Amino acid sequence: MKQTITQTIETRIPATLCVQVDAALFAMSQCYSRVKHTLVARKNRNQTTKKPEAQVEFGITGRQFNAIKGEVDGLFQGQLSNYERYIVEANIKIVNRLTRIAEIPTEIANAFFIEKEETRQLVLFKLHRELEGCKDRNNRAKYKIEEWQRLLNAKQISACFGSKKLWYKQFELTKNNLADHAEWYAKFSKKRADEFTALGSKDETTGNQSCTIKRNDRGLFDLRVRLPNSVSHSFGTFVDLTDIPFNYRSKKLIEAIEDNALRAKLSMGWERNQNLQVKHQMNVLAMEEHQERILFNMKKRGDPVAKQQDAKETYQKKLDNFAKFTKSNALCDFGKAISYRFKRDDKGWRIIVSLTNETEVN
């Protein structure tokens, strides 16, 4: 069975280069964020946006749309899962507070027997305050549970892009050293559009179509970012990032680049490559043995016959598809997906690289 392992490598764009590329990267992140926020709003309204339509509407490439849609789908999946957890945790706390609410009246009655007046009044004050606090927190928790359940039923999420902390600063401008609402809005808008992602795939050039990478003669790395069509008229089609250092785990990145280069080389004339044909047959046999082992274990465990039959049909369909000597199947052992996340902060731009690899596990 194959397990997907993702490793991350982080670096910064040198300050001198940041000055040159900041405007282009920020325009890219603004476009990315606008599309993401729009897709979230539409998904909350149970509306769908198809890739061809989005490419025309937002002026982005198909791969850029895939990256944004994948992020939005992941956001919904994660947030809805969180709501389920929040409800369970909130109900547990409510039960605990109800238990405490039932205990406090007895403690209040016993407190009246405390002889020292000052101590008695202090204990009674704390107990009454705790009692009211438990009731208030339970009321707030019930309201939150209702809201989380409503969102779950509607398959909607509540999200504040730009952070809630910065959102609430508009209501206390002086306290937060803001001259006026315009200054706050400028900061909030900048925060809402401070990152974008280039989604990788092992079958694409250098593991990513939207951001390519190569190692230069100086041992550093050159990246080329594909800009959306909507901003290319101002900044060109590509942004070149030269001499980017990756000191941490750079060996892993070099291995991924070399693996992708090997895949690109093998893709030329793959149909006639006998080594690939032999390797493909070995992979088919290994896949067949693995599936038979799973089905054997299901039968040994006594799984329902219907479940065994469904698994057998599913595995057979996968095996039939993989048994075909296609380019994707022939090169399945070569190449690594390299995804990039560009994040803007007070110091400039960070690049977080994610290397995705599949390994066999027993």
C-alpha positions as CSV (number, residue, x, y, z in Angstrom):
1,M,0.0,0.0,0.0
2,K,1.2,3.5,-0.8
3,Q,1.4,6.2,1.8
4,T,1.7,9.9,0.9
5,I,4.4,11.7,2.8
6,T,4.8,15.5,2.6
7,Q,7.9,17.4,3.7
8,T,8.1,21.2,3.9
9,I,11.1,23.5,3.3
10,E,10.9,27.2,4.1
11,T,13.0,30.1,3.0
12,R,12.8,33.9,2.3
13,I,13.1,35.8,-0.9
14,P,16.3,38.0,-0.4
15,A,15.4,41.5,0.6
16,T,17.1,43.1,-2.5
17,L,15.0,40.9,-4.8
18,C,11.8,41.5,-2.8
19,V,11.9,45.2,-3.8
20,Q,11.8,44.2,-7.5
21,V,9.1,41.5,-7.4
22,D,6.9,42.7,-4.5
23,A,4.3,44.5,-6.6
24,A,3.9,41.5,-9.0
25,L,3.7,38.9,-6.2
26,F,1.2,41.1,-4.3
27,A,-1.0,41.5,-7.4
28,M,-0.9,37.7,-7.8
29,S,-1.9,37.3,-4.1
30,Q,-4.7,39.8,-4.5
31,C,-6.1,37.9,-7.5
32,Y,-5.8,34.6,-5.7
33,S,-7.5,35.9,-2.6
34,R,-10.3,37.5,-4.6
35,V,-11.1,34.2,-6.3
36,K,-10.8,32.3,-3.1
37,H,-13.2,34.6,-1.2
38,T,-15.6,34.5,-4.1
39,L,-15.6,30.7,-4.2
40,V,-16.2,30.5,-0.4
41,A,-19.2,32.9,-0.7
42,R,-20.6,30.9,-3.6
43,K,-20.1,27.6,-1.9
44,N,-21.9,29.0,1.2
45,R,-24.8,29.8,-1.1
46,N,-24.6,26.3,-2.6
47,Q,-23.4,27.7,-5.9
48,T,-20.8,26.1,-8.1
49,T,-18.2,27.7,-10.4
50,K,-16.9,25.6,-13.3
51,K,-13.2,25.8,-14.3
52,P,-13.8,27.3,-17.8
53,E,-16.1,29.9,-16.4
54,A,-13.7,30.9,-13.7
55,Q,-10.8,31.1,-16.1
56,V,-12.7,33.7,-18.1
57,E,-14.3,35.5,-15.2
58,F,-11.1,35.9,-13.1
59,G,-8.5,35.8,-15.7
60,I,-6.6,32.8,-14.2
61,T,-5.2,29.5,-15.6
62,G,-6.9,26.2,-15.1
63,R,-4.1,25.0,-12.8
64,Q,-4.5,28.2,-10.7
65,F,-8.2,27.5,-10.4
66,N,-7.5,23.9,-9.3
67,A,-5.2,25.2,-6.5
68,I,-7.8,27.7,-5.2
69,K,-10.7,25.3,-5.4
70,G,-8.6,22.6,-3.6
71,E,-7.9,25.1,-0.8
72,V,-11.5,26.1,-0.5
73,D,-12.7,22.5,-0.4
74,G,-10.1,21.8,2.2
75,L,-11.2,24.8,4.2
76,F,-14.8,23.7,4.2
77,Q,-13.9,20.1,5.1
78,G,-11.7,21.2,8.0
79,Q,-14.1,23.8,9.3
80,L,-17.2,21.5,9.2
81,S,-15.2,18.8,11.0
82,N,-14.2,21.4,13.6
83,Y,-17.9,22.4,14.2
84,E,-18.7,18.7,15.0
85,R,-15.9,18.7,17.5
86,Y,-16.9,22.0,19.0
87,I,-20.4,20.7,19.6
88,V,-19.2,17.6,21.4
89,E,-16.8,19.6,23.5
90,A,-19.4,22.2,24.3
91,N,-22.0,19.7,25.4
92,I,-19.5,18.0,27.7
93,K,-18.8,21.4,29.3
94,I,-22.5,22.1,29.7
95,V,-23.0,18.8,31.5
96,N,-20.1,19.6,33.8
97,R,-21.4,23.1,34.6
98,L,-24.9,21.7,35.3
99,T,-23.3,19.3,37.8
100,R,-21.6,22.3,39.4
101,I,-24.8,24.4,39.3
102,A,-26.5,21.6,41.3
103,E,-23.7,21.5,43.9
104,I,-23.4,25.3,44.6
105,P,-26.7,25.8,46.4
106,T,-25.7,23.3,49.1
107,E,-22.3,25.0,49.4
108,I,-24.1,28.4,49.7
109,A,-26.3,27.0,52.5
110,N,-23.3,25.7,54.4
111,A,-21.5,29.0,54.0
112,F,-24.0,30.7,56.2
113,F,-22.6,28.7,59.1
114,I,-19.2,30.4,58.8
115,E,-18.7,32.4,62.0
116,K,-16.3,35.1,60.7
117,E,-18.4,37.7,58.9
118,E,-15.7,38.8,56.5
119,T,-14.9,35.2,55.4
120,R,-18.6,34.3,55.1
121,Q,-19.4,37.2,52.9
122,L,-16.4,36.5,50.7
123,V,-17.3,32.8,50.2
124,L,-20.9,33.7,49.5
125,F,-19.8,36.3,47.0
126,K,-17.6,33.8,45.1
127,L,-20.2,31.1,45.1
128,H,-22.9,33.4,43.8
129,R,-20.6,34.7,41.2
130,E,-19.6,31.2,40.1
131,L,-23.2,30.2,39.9
132,E,-24.2,33.1,37.7
133,G,-21.0,32.5,35.6
134,C,-21.9,28.9,35.0
135,K,-25.4,29.8,33.9
136,D,-24.2,32.6,31.6
137,R,-21.5,30.3,30.0
138,N,-24.1,27.6,29.4
139,N,-26.5,30.0,27.8
140,R,-23.7,31.2,25.5
141,A,-22.6,27.7,24.7
142,K,-26.2,26.7,23.8
143,Y,-26.3,29.6,21.4
144,K,-23.0,28.6,19.8
145,I,-24.1,25.0,19.5
146,E,-27.2,26.1,17.7
147,E,-25.1,28.2,15.3
148,W,-22.6,25.4,14.7
149,Q,-25.4,23.0,14.1
150,R,-27.1,25.4,11.6
151,L,-23.8,25.7,9.7
152,L,-23.4,22.0,9.7
153,N,-26.9,21.3,8.4
154,A,-26.5,24.0,5.7
155,K,-22.9,22.8,5.0
156,Q,-21.7,26.4,5.4
157,I,-18.7,27.9,7.2
158,S,-18.1,31.2,8.9
159,A,-14.7,32.7,8.1
160,C,-13.0,36.0,8.6
161,F,-10.2,36.5,6.1
162,G,-7.7,39.0,7.4
163,S,-8.1,37.7,11.0
164,K,-10.8,38.5,13.6
165,K,-8.2,40.4,15.7
166,L,-7.6,42.9,12.9
167,W,-11.3,43.1,12.1
168,Y,-12.2,44.2,15.6
169,K,-9.5,46.9,15.6
170,Q,-11.8,49.1,13.4
171,F,-14.0,49.7,16.4
172,E,-11.2,51.0,18.6
173,L,-9.1,53.1,16.2
174,T,-7.4,55.3,18.8
175,K,-6.5,52.4,21.1
176,N,-4.9,50.6,18.2
177,N,-2.9,53.6,17.0
178,L,-5.0,54.0,13.8
179,A,-5.6,57.5,12.4
180,D,-8.9,56.7,10.7
181,H,-11.0,53.9,9.2
182,A,-9.2,54.3,5.9
183,E,-5.9,53.4,7.5
184,W,-7.5,50.4,9.1
185,Y,-9.1,49.3,5.9
186,A,-5.8,49.5,4.1
187,K,-4.1,47.2,6.6
188,F,-7.1,44.8,6.7
189,S,-7.2,44.6,2.9
190,K,-3.4,43.9,2.8
191,K,-3.8,41.2,5.4
192,R,-6.6,39.5,3.5
193,A,-4.4,39.2,0.4
194,D,-1.0,38.2,1.9
195,E,-0.5,34.7,0.4
196,F,-1.1,32.5,-2.6
197,T,-0.4,28.8,-3.5
198,A,1.0,27.1,-6.6
199,L,-0.3,23.5,-6.5
200,G,2.1,20.9,-7.8
201,S,1.7,17.6,-9.6
202,K,4.3,14.9,-10.3
203,D,3.4,14.7,-14.0
204,E,4.1,18.4,-14.6
205,T,7.4,20.1,-15.6
206,T,9.6,20.3,-12.5
207,G,6.7,19.1,-10.4
208,N,4.7,22.2,-10.9
209,Q,3.1,24.0,-13.8
210,S,2.5,27.3,-12.1
211,C,5.9,27.6,-10.5
212,T,9.0,26.0,-12.0
213,I,12.3,25.5,-10.3
214,K,15.9,24.7,-11.3
215,R,19.3,24.8,-9.6
216,N,21.7,27.3,-11.1
217,D,25.5,27.2,-11.4
218,R,26.0,29.0,-8.0
219,G,24.2,26.2,-6.1
220,L,21.2,28.4,-5.5
221,F,17.7,28.0,-7.0
222,D,15.8,29.9,-9.7
223,L,12.0,30.0,-9.6
224,R,9.6,31.2,-12.3
225,V,6.1,32.0,-11.2
226,R,3.3,32.0,-13.7
227,L,1.1,35.1,-13.2
228,P,-2.7,35.1,-13.8
229,N,-3.8,36.6,-17.1
230,S,-5.7,39.3,-15.2
231,V,-2.4,40.9,-14.0
232,S,0.0,39.8,-16.7
233,H,-0.7,42.9,-18.8
234,S,0.9,45.0,-16.0
235,F,3.8,42.7,-14.9
236,G,4.2,40.2,-17.8
237,T,3.4,36.5,-17.9
238,F,6.2,35.4,-15.5
239,V,8.0,36.6,-12.4
240,D,11.6,35.3,-12.2
241,L,13.0,34.7,-8.7
242,T,16.8,34.2,-9.0
243,D,19.4,33.0,-6.5
244,I,16.9,31.8,-3.9
245,P,18.7,30.0,-1.0
246,F,17.3,26.8,0.4
247,N,19.6,25.9,3.2
248,Y,17.2,23.7,5.2
249,R,16.6,20.3,3.6
250,S,18.0,21.6,0.3
251,K,19.2,18.0,-0.4
252,K,15.6,16.8,-0.5
253,L,14.7,19.6,-2.9
254,I,17.6,18.7,-5.2
255,E,16.5,15.1,-5.2
256,A,13.0,16.1,-6.2
257,I,14.3,18.3,-9.0
258,E,16.5,15.5,-10.3
259,D,13.7,13.0,-10.1
260,N,11.4,15.3,-12.1
261,A,14.2,15.8,-14.7
262,L,14.5,12.1,-15.0
263,R,10.8,11.7,-15.5
264,A,10.9,14.4,-18.2
265,K,13.7,12.5,-19.9
266,L,11.9,9.2,-19.7
267,S,8.7,10.7,-21.1
268,M,10.5,11.1,-24.5
269,G,9.8,7.8,-26.3
270,W,8.3,6.1,-23.2
271,E,6.2,3.8,-25.5
272,R,9.3,2.1,-26.8
273,N,11.2,2.0,-23.5
274,Q,11.6,-1.7,-22.6
275,N,12.9,-0.9,-19.1
276,L,9.7,1.0,-18.4
277,Q,7.6,-1.9,-19.9
278,V,9.3,-4.4,-17.6
279,K,9.0,-2.1,-14.6
280,H,5.3,-1.6,-15.3
281,Q,4.7,-5.3,-15.4
282,M,6.4,-5.7,-12.1
283,N,4.2,-3.0,-10.7
284,V,1.1,-4.7,-12.0
285,L,2.1,-8.0,-10.3
286,A,2.9,-6.2,-7.1
287,M,-0.4,-4.4,-7.1
288,E,-2.3,-7.7,-7.8
289,E,-0.5,-9.4,-4.9
290,H,-1.2,-6.6,-2.6
291,Q,-4.9,-6.6,-3.5
292,E,-5.1,-10.3,-3.1
293,R,-3.5,-10.0,0.4
294,I,-6.2,-7.5,1.4
295,L,-9.0,-9.6,0.2
296,F,-7.6,-12.7,1.9
297,N,-7.4,-10.7,5.2
298,M,-11.0,-9.6,4.8
299,K,-12.1,-13.2,4.3
300,K,-10.0,-14.3,7.3
301,R,-11.6,-11.6,9.5
302,G,-15.0,-12.7,8.5
303,D,-16.1,-9.5,6.8
304,P,-19.5,-9.5,5.2
305,V,-19.6,-11.2,1.8
306,A,-21.1,-8.1,0.2
307,K,-18.3,-5.9,1.5
308,Q,-15.7,-8.4,0.2
309,Q,-17.4,-8.4,-3.2
310,D,-17.5,-4.6,-3.4
311,A,-13.8,-4.5,-2.5
312,K,-13.0,-7.1,-5.1
313,E,-14.8,-5.2,-7.8
314,T,-13.2,-1.9,-6.8
315,Y,-9.7,-3.4,-6.8
316,Q,-10.3,-5.2,-10.1
317,K,-11.3,-1.9,-11.7
318,K,-8.1,-0.2,-10.4
319,L,-6.0,-3.1,-11.6
320,D,-7.6,-3.0,-15.0
321,N,-6.9,0.7,-15.3
322,F,-3.3,0.4,-14.1
323,A,-2.6,-2.7,-16.3
324,K,-2.8,-0.4,-19.4
325,F,0.6,0.8,-20.5
326,T,-0.2,4.5,-20.6
327,K,2.3,7.3,-20.0
328,S,1.0,8.0,-16.5
329,N,1.2,4.3,-15.5
330,A,4.6,3.8,-17.1
331,L,6.1,6.8,-15.3
332,C,4.2,6.4,-12.0
333,D,7.5,5.7,-10.1
334,F,9.2,8.9,-11.3
335,G,8.6,12.5,-10.4
336,K,7.6,14.4,-7.3
337,A,4.9,17.0,-6.8
338,I,6.4,20.3,-5.6
339,S,3.9,22.8,-4.2
340,Y,4.7,26.4,-3.2
341,R,3.0,28.7,-0.8
342,F,4.1,32.4,-0.9
343,K,3.4,34.3,2.3
344,R,3.9,38.0,2.8
345,D,4.8,39.5,6.2
346,D,6.5,42.6,7.6
347,K,9.9,41.3,6.5
348,G,9.0,40.5,3.0
349,W,8.0,37.2,1.3
350,R,8.5,33.7,2.6
351,I,8.3,30.6,0.4
352,I,7.1,27.4,1.9
353,V,7.8,24.4,-0.4
354,S,5.9,21.1,0.1
355,L,7.4,18.0,-1.4
356,T,5.0,15.1,-1.9
357,N,6.2,11.6,-2.2
358,E,4.5,8.2,-2.2
359,T,6.2,5.3,-0.4
360,E,5.3,1.7,0.0
361,V,4.3,0.5,3.5
362,N,3.5,-3.0,4.6
